Amino acid sequence: MSKAVVDAVSKQLFIDGQWVDAQDGATFDVLNPATGEVLCAVSDASPADARRALDAAVAAQADFAKTSPRERADILTRAFELLIERQDSLAELMTLEMGKPLAEAKGEIVYAAEFFRHFAAEALRIEGGFMTSPAGNARFLVTKQPVGPCILITPWNFPMAMGTRKLGPAIAAGCTSVIKPAQQTPLSMLALVEILVEAGLPAGVANLVTSTHSGETMEPLIRSGLARKLSFTGSTKVGKILLEQCADKVLRTSMELGGNAPFVVFEDADLDEAVAGAMAAKMRNMGEACTAANRIYVHESVIEEFGRKLAEQMGALTVGDGLDPATKVGPLIDEAAQAKVTELVDDAVDKGATVLTGGSAPDEAGYFFTPTVLTGVSPEAKMAREEIFGPVAPLTPFSTEAEAIEKANDTEFGLVAYVFTNDLRRALRVAEAIESGMVGLNQGVVSNPAAPFGGVKESGLGREGGSIGIDEFLEVKYVGIQM
């Protein structure tokens, strides 16, 4: 264990510019998923602690809203520079608590930093409008103002990037916040808040609570009426509960929820390019991503060759502790995640699927699962409907374009889809027909801070990133002026 990077991070709550223990002194352990070893203990916030954090955000809101766009941009720019400067130690910290290979963790730190750089620029581009009324007897002034104190809830799978993707636009817009990271991966967020403080963020603007009982801790904040916005990334099941709670006080919401991404390979696709895209779309973060390719549909004329090539590449991946430079696939986040992936694979095999490579968890300590390719997956298999969240690629044949579109849309989710074809007109037809918020055409990664990220149907509401990402944290005000 790299004790130094863990010891360097505060383990307390951050409220109103101060690092403080939970009022009752409660703590919880953070584990290394590669070994099951305890890394450290961090403060376990109670509802009273969370309310103190929200009160601090409310008290700081008016003054922070008055800060200049340049001042907010400068804070984010300094934080961006610190993230880049410390990417090695931050990546090591992330690998320890989350499990992803060190090289991939470094990539996430750079990706996370880019959200701060992007929204530093967006802070300077908050626009309004002025026009003459149609009758000519009045003027319309349109301005944008901070929505107010925000509640930000982030997941464990991208513990730094999901923090910057929410804090970046909130700070740029002039909003204060209470942020709660997932209990499995609090250390990355603790380190991020330390960086924001060093970058000059005023007291009370970003408050951090870590907790093992998220619902009990955050629901009173949502129902208090003091916060005006909730941004959540996580499961659709939890998202629906939070939407019901937000309805009580009509909070603005941004919901980045579950996915069930189709990956469609047509007969005219470059198969080597498609396999490379599948590796990127499936194996990023060990498959523990809402954007992961979950249902891989391959034209019946090329599915055998595609499956063979994909199985060769998946089978060659080295599984192990993410701190080992040779590791390409780290552990899943916890024992429950490992058990779920095992259950889904066993169910698919019981229903007729063939294992081309992998198929089971290795017999060793840690929450690992061997990279797996399955073919002949039945529509009745659980993994045909459920998000796998693991390194498992299920292949299903199709024969026509219409069938591929029908299969891709046969889900309540609609976050992202991937399409591989060399026919431009087909690419555009299919991209328009697929019901998803994002489409990757001949590419296996769509996430980019400069692009709007989000889904349709039960995959969520709103967009994060891009030029519209800051609008989620702004209210439009119209002022009518009689002439």
C-alpha positions in Angstrom: 0.0 0.0 0.0 1.2 3.5 -0.9 0.7 4.9 2.6 2.1 8.3 1.9 -0.6 9.4 -0.7 -3.3 8.2 1.7 -1.8 9.9 4.7 -1.5 13.2 2.8 -5.3 13.6 2.4 -7.6 15.0 5.0 -10.1 12.4 6.4 -12.6 15.0 7.8 -15.7 16.8 6.6 -15.2 20.2 5.0 -17.7 22.7 6.2 -17.6 26.5 5.9 -13.9 26.5 5.0 -12.9 24.2 8.0 -11.9 20.6 8.2 -14.0 19.1 11.0 -14.9 15.7 12.4 -18.4 14.4 12.4 -20.2 15.7 15.4 -20.6 12.3 16.9 -17.1 11.3 15.9 -18.3 8.5 13.6 -16.0 7.2 10.9 -16.0 4.5 8.2 -13.3 2.4 6.5 -12.2 2.9 3.0 -11.0 -0.4 1.3 -8.6 -1.2 -1.4 -10.7 -3.4 -3.8 -7.5 -5.2 -5.1 -6.7 -6.6 -1.7 -9.7 -6.0 0.6 -7.2 -4.1 2.8 -8.3 -1.1 4.9 -6.7 2.1 3.5 -7.9 4.5 6.2 -11.0 5.7 8.1 -12.8 8.9 7.1 -15.5 10.9 8.9 -19.1 9.6 8.6 -21.5 12.5 8.5 -24.8 12.6 10.2 -27.9 14.5 8.9 -26.9 17.3 11.4 -23.5 17.5 9.8 -24.9 17.7 6.4 -27.3 20.5 7.5 -24.4 22.5 8.8 -22.8 22.1 5.4 -25.9 23.3 3.6 -26.3 26.2 6.0 -22.7 27.3 5.2 -23.5 27.1 1.5 -26.6 29.2 1.9 -24.8 31.8 3.9 -22.0 32.1 1.3 -24.3 32.2 -1.7 -25.1 35.9 -1.9 -21.4 37.0 -1.7 -20.2 34.4 -4.1 -22.9 35.3 -6.7 -21.4 38.8 -6.7 -17.9 37.7 -7.5 -16.7 38.6 -11.0 -16.7 35.9 -13.8 -12.9 36.5 -14.1 -12.4 35.8 -10.4 -14.3 32.5 -10.6 -12.5 31.6 -13.8 -9.1 32.3 -12.2 -9.9 29.9 -9.3 -10.9 27.1 -11.7 -7.7 27.8 -13.8 -5.5 27.5 -10.8 -7.3 24.3 -9.7 -6.8 22.9 -13.2 -3.0 23.6 -13.0 -2.7 22.0 -9.6 -4.5 18.8 -10.8 -2.2 18.5 -13.8 0.9 19.2 -11.6 -0.2 16.5 -9.1 -1.6 13.9 -11.5 0.8 11.2 -10.5 0.0 11.2 -6.8 -3.7 11.8 -7.4 -3.8 8.8 -9.8 -2.1 6.6 -7.2 -4.7 7.6 -4.6 -7.5 6.9 -7.0 -6.1 3.4 -7.9 -5.8 2.5 -4.3 -9.5 3.3 -3.4 -11.2 2.5 -6.7 -9.0 -0.1 -8.4 -8.5 1.1 -12.0 -5.1 0.7 -13.5 -2.7 3.5 -12.8 -2.4 4.6 -16.4 -6.1 4.8 -16.7 -6.3 6.8 -13.4 -3.8 9.3 -14.7 -6.0 9.7 -17.8 -9.0 10.4 -15.5 -7.0 13.1 -13.6 -6.3 14.9 -16.9 -9.9 14.4 -18.0 -11.1 15.8 -14.7 -8.8 18.8 -14.9 -10.2 19.6 -18.3 -13.6 20.3 -16.9 -12.1 23.0 -14.7 -10.3 24.5 -17.7 -13.4 24.3 -19.9 -15.8 25.9 -17.3 -13.2 28.6 -16.5 -13.8 29.7 -20.0 -17.5 29.3 -19.8 -17.6 31.6 -16.8 -16.6 34.4 -19.1 -19.3 33.6 -21.7 -22.5 33.8 -19.6 -24.8 35.7 -22.0 -28.1 37.5 -21.9 -30.1 39.5 -24.4 -31.8 42.8 -25.1 -34.5 43.4 -27.7 -37.4 45.7 -28.6 -40.9 44.3 -27.9 -43.0 43.5 -31.0 -45.2 46.5 -30.3 -42.2 48.7 -29.9 -43.4 50.2 -26.6 -41.1 48.2 -24.3 -37.7 46.6 -24.1 -36.9 43.0 -23.0 -33.8 42.5 -20.9 -32.8 38.8 -20.4 -30.1 37.9 -17.8 -28.8 34.7 -16.3 -28.2 34.4 -12.6 -26.8 31.6 -10.3 -29.6 29.1 -9.5 -28.4 29.1 -5.9 -27.1 26.5 -3.4 -26.6 23.1 -5.0 -26.5 19.5 -3.8 -24.0 17.5 -5.8 -23.9 13.7 -5.4 -21.2 11.8 -7.3 -20.5 8.0 -8.0 -17.5 5.8 -7.2 -16.6 4.8 -10.8 -15.0 8.2 -11.8 -14.4 9.7 -8.4 -12.4 12.8 -9.6 -14.0 13.5 -13.0 -17.6 13.4 -11.7 -16.5 15.9 -9.0 -15.0 18.4 -11.5 -17.9 17.9 -14.0 -20.3 19.2 -11.3 -18.2 21.6 -9.3 -16.7 23.2 -12.4 -20.0 24.6 -13.8 -21.4 25.3 -10.3 -18.4 27.5 -9.4 -18.3 29.1 -12.9 -22.0 30.0 -12.6 -21.5 31.5 -9.1 -23.3 28.7 -7.1 -22.3 27.4 -3.7 -22.7 23.6 -3.0 -22.6 20.6 -0.7 -21.0 17.7 -2.4 -21.2 14.1 -1.3 -19.0 11.5 -2.9 -19.7 7.7 -2.9 -18.7 6.0 0.3 -16.4 3.6 -1.6 -14.2 6.4 -3.0 -14.2 9.5 -0.8 -10.4 10.1 -0.9 -10.3 11.6 -4.5 -13.0 14.1 -3.6 -11.2 15.0 -0.4 -8.1 15.7 -2.4 -10.0 17.7 -4.9 -11.5 20.0 -2.3 -8.1 20.6 -0.8 -6.9 21.7 -4.3 -9.9 24.1 -4.6 -9.1 25.6 -1.3 -5.5 26.1 -2.3 -6.7 27.6 -5.6 -8.5 30.3 -3.6 -12.1 29.1 -3.3 -13.8 31.2 -0.6 -15.1 29.5 2.6 -18.6 28.1 2.4 -18.6 27.8 -1.4 -17.8 24.1 -1.7 -18.7 22.0 1.4 -17.9 18.3 1.5 -19.7 15.5 3.5 -18.7 11.9 3.4 -21.3 9.4 4.6 -22.2 5.7 4.6 -26.0 6.5 4.8 -26.5 8.7 1.8 -30.3 8.7 1.8 -30.7 9.5 5.5 -28.1 12.2 5.2 -29.1 14.0 2.0 -32.9 13.7 2.0 -33.4 16.4 4.7 -31.2 18.7 2.6 -33.3 18.1 -0.5 -36.6 18.6 1.4 -35.3 21.7 3.3 -36.1 24.2 0.6 -32.7 25.8 1.2 -31.0 24.2 -1.8 -32.3 25.1 -5.3 -30.5 22.5 -7.4 -29.6 18.8 -7.3 -27.1 17.2 -9.6 -26.8 13.4 -9.3 -24.9 10.7 -11.1 -25.8 7.2 -10.2 -28.4 4.5 -10.7 -31.8 5.1 -12.3 -33.4 3.4 -9.2 -31.9 6.0 -6.8 -32.4 8.8 -9.3 -36.2 8.2 -9.3 -36.3 8.4 -5.5 -34.3 11.7 -5.6 -36.7 13.1 -8.3 -39.6 12.4 -6.0 -37.9 14.2 -3.1 -37.0 17.1 -5.4 -40.6 17.5 -6.4 -41.5 18.5 -2.9 -39.7 21.9 -3.2 -39.5 21.9 -7.0 -35.7 21.8 -7.2 -33.9 22.1 -10.5 -32.4 18.7 -11.3 -29.6 17.2 -13.4 -29.8 13.4 -13.5 -27.1 11.3 -15.2 -28.5 7.8 -14.6 -28.1 4.2 -15.8 -27.2 3.0 -19.3 -27.6 -0.1 -21.5 -25.5 1.0 -24.4 -25.9 -0.8 -27.8 -22.8 -1.3 -29.9 -23.7 -2.0 -33.5 -21.3 -3.4 -36.1 -22.5 -3.5 -39.7 -21.1 -5.8 -42.3 -19.3 -3.0 -44.1 -17.4 -1.8 -41.0 -13.6 -2.0 -40.7 -13.6 -4.9 -38.2 -10.2 -4.1 -36.7 -11.4 -0.5 -36.1 -14.7 -1.9 -34.7 -12.8 -4.3 -32.3 -10.6 -1.5 -31.1 -13.8 0.6 -30.5 -15.4 -2.3 -28.6 -12.3 -2.6 -26.4 -12.5 1.1 -25.6 -16.3 1.1 -25.1 -16.3 -2.1 -23.1 -13.1 -2.1 -21.1 -12.8 1.5 -20.0 -12.8 1.4 -16.2 -13.1 -2.5 -16.2 -16.6 -2.0 -17.8 -17.8 -0.1 -14.7 -19.1 2.9 -16.7 -22.6 4.0 -17.6 -21.2 4.5 -21.2 -19.9 0.9 -21.4 -21.0 -1.1 -24.4 -23.6 -3.4 -22.8 -25.2 -5.1 -25.8 -23.0 -5.8 -28.8 -24.9 -6.4 -32.0 -22.8 -7.7 -34.9 -24.0 -8.4 -38.5 -24.4 -12.2 -38.9 -21.9 -12.2 -41.8 -19.1 -10.9 -39.7 -20.0 -11.9 -36.1 -17.7 -15.0 -36.1 -14.6 -13.1 -37.2 -15.5 -10.2 -34.9 -15.9 -12.5 -31.9 -12.6 -14.2 -32.6 -10.7 -11.0 -32.8 -12.4 -9.5 -29.7 -11.8 -12.7 -27.7 -8.1 -12.7 -28.6 -7.7 -9.1 -27.4 -9.8 -9.5 -24.3 -8.1 -12.7 -23.4 -4.7 -11.1 -23.6 -5.4 -8.5 -21.0 -3.5 -8.7 -17.8 -5.7 -8.8 -14.7 -4.2 -7.6 -11.4 -3.6 -4.8 -8.9 -3.9 -1.5 -10.6 -0.6 -0.3 -9.1 1.3 -2.9 -11.2 2.4 -1.2 -14.5 1.6 -4.5 -16.3 -2.0 -4.5 -15.2 -4.6 -3.6 -17.8 -7.7 -4.7 -15.9 -8.1 -3.9 -12.2 -10.6 -5.2 -9.7 -14.3 -4.4 -9.6 -15.3 -2.0 -6.8 -16.5 -4.5 -4.2 -17.7 -8.0 -3.5 -21.3 -7.2 -4.4 -20.2 -6.0 -7.9 -18.2 -9.2 -8.4 -21.1 -11.3 -7.3 -23.5 -9.5 -9.7 -21.2 -9.9 -12.8 -20.8 -13.6 -11.9 -24.6 -14.0 -11.6 -25.2 -12.4 -15.0 -22.6 -14.5 -16.8 -23.8 -17.7 -15.2 -27.4 -16.8 -16.1 -26.4 -16.1 -19.8 -24.5 -19.4 -20.0 -27.5 -21.3 -18.5 -29.7 -19.8 -21.2 -27.4 -21.0 -24.0 -24.5 -18.5 -24.4 -21.1 -19.7 -25.4 -18.0 -18.5 -23.6 -15.3 -17.4 -26.1 -12.9 -16.3 -23.3 -13.0 -15.8 -19.6 -16.3 -16.5 -17.9 -15.5 -16.5 -14.2 -13.8 -14.7 -11.3 -10.2 -15.8 -10.7 -9.5 -17.7 -7.5 -7.5 -15.0 -5.7 -7.9 -12.2 -3.2 -9.6 -9.0 -4.4 -12.8 -8.4 -6.4 -11.5 -9.4 -9.9 -13.4 -10.8 -12.8 -11.7 -12.2 -15.9 -12.4 -10.3 -19.2 -15.2 -12.3 -20.9 -16.7 -12.6 -24.4 -20.0 -14.4 -24.8 -21.7 -15.3 -28.0 -25.3 -16.5 -28.6 -26.6 -14.5 -25.7 -30.4 -15.1 -25.4 -32.8 -12.1 -25.3 -34.1 -13.8 -22.2 -30.7 -13.5 -20.4 -30.6 -11.0 -17.6 -27.6 -9.2 -19.1 -29.7 -8.4 -22.2 -31.8 -6.1 -20.0 -29.6 -5.1 -17.1 -26.4 -3.0 -17.0 -23.5 -5.4 -16.6 -21.0 -3.0 -15.0 -18.1 -5.4 -15.5 -15.6 -6.7 -18.2 -18.1 -8.8 -20.1 -18.9 -8.4 -23.8 -22.1 -10.2 -24.9 -22.4 -10.7 -28.7 -25.7 -11.0 -30.6 -26.2 -11.3 -34.4 -28.6 -9.3 -36.5 -29.4 -9.4 -40.2 -30.9 -6.0 -41.3 -30.5 -2.4 -40.5 -34.1 -2.2 -39.3 -33.5 -5.1 -36.9 -30.3 -3.5 -35.5 -32.2 -0.3 -34.8 -35.1 -2.2 -33.2 -32.7 -4.2 -30.9 -30.8 -1.0 -30.0 -33.9 0.8 -29.0 -35.4 -2.1 -27.1 -34.6 -0.8 -23.6 -35.9 1.8 -21.2 -32.4 3.4 -21.2 -30.9 5.8 -23.7 -27.6 7.2 -22.7 -25.2 6.4 -25.5 -24.9 4.1 -28.5 -22.1 3.1 -30.8 -22.3 2.5 -34.5 -19.6 1.2 -36.8 -20.1 1.4 -40.6 -18.3 2.9 -43.5 -21.6 4.0 -45.2 -22.0 7.7 -44.4 -25.7 7.7 -45.2 -26.4 4.6 -43.1 -24.4 6.1 -40.3 -26.5 9.2 -40.2 -29.8 7.3 -40.6 -28.9 5.0 -37.7 -27.6 7.7 -35.5 -30.8 9.7 -35.9 -33.0 6.6 -35.4 -31.3 5.3 -32.2 -32.9 6.7 -29.0 -30.0 7.9 -27.1 -28.5 11.2 -25.9 -25.1 10.5 -27.5 -23.9 8.4 -30.4 -20.3 7.4 -31.2 -19.8 6.9 -34.9 -16.8 4.7 -35.5 -15.4 5.5 -32.1 -15.7 3.8 -28.7 -15.3 6.8 -26.4 -17.7 9.8 -26.6 -16.9 11.6 -23.3 -15.4 15.1 -23.7 -15.6 18.1 -21.4 -16.4 20.3 -24.5 -19.4 18.1 -25.5 -22.8 17.8 -23.9 -23.0 14.6 -21.9 -26.4 13.1 -21.0 -29.2 10.7 -22.0 -32.9 10.3 -22.8 -35.6 8.1 -21.4 -34.6 6.6 -18.1 -30.9 7.5 -18.5 -31.5 11.0 -17.2 -32.3 14.6 -17.5 -30.2 17.6 -18.5 -26.6 17.7 -19.9 -23.2 18.1 -18.3 -20.2 19.6 -20.1 -20.2 21.5 -23.4 -21.3 25.1 -23.8 -24.7 24.3 -22.4 -23.4 22.6 -19.2 -23.2 25.8 -17.3 -26.9 26.6 -18.1 -27.9 23.8 -15.7 -26.7 26.0 -12.9 -28.2 29.3 -14.2 -31.7 30.7 -14.0 -33.0 33.0 -16.8 -34.5 36.3 -15.7 -36.6 38.5 -17.9 -37.0 42.2 -17.1 -39.6 44.1 -19.0 -39.0 47.9 -19.4 -41.8 50.2 -20.4 -40.7 52.9 -22.8 
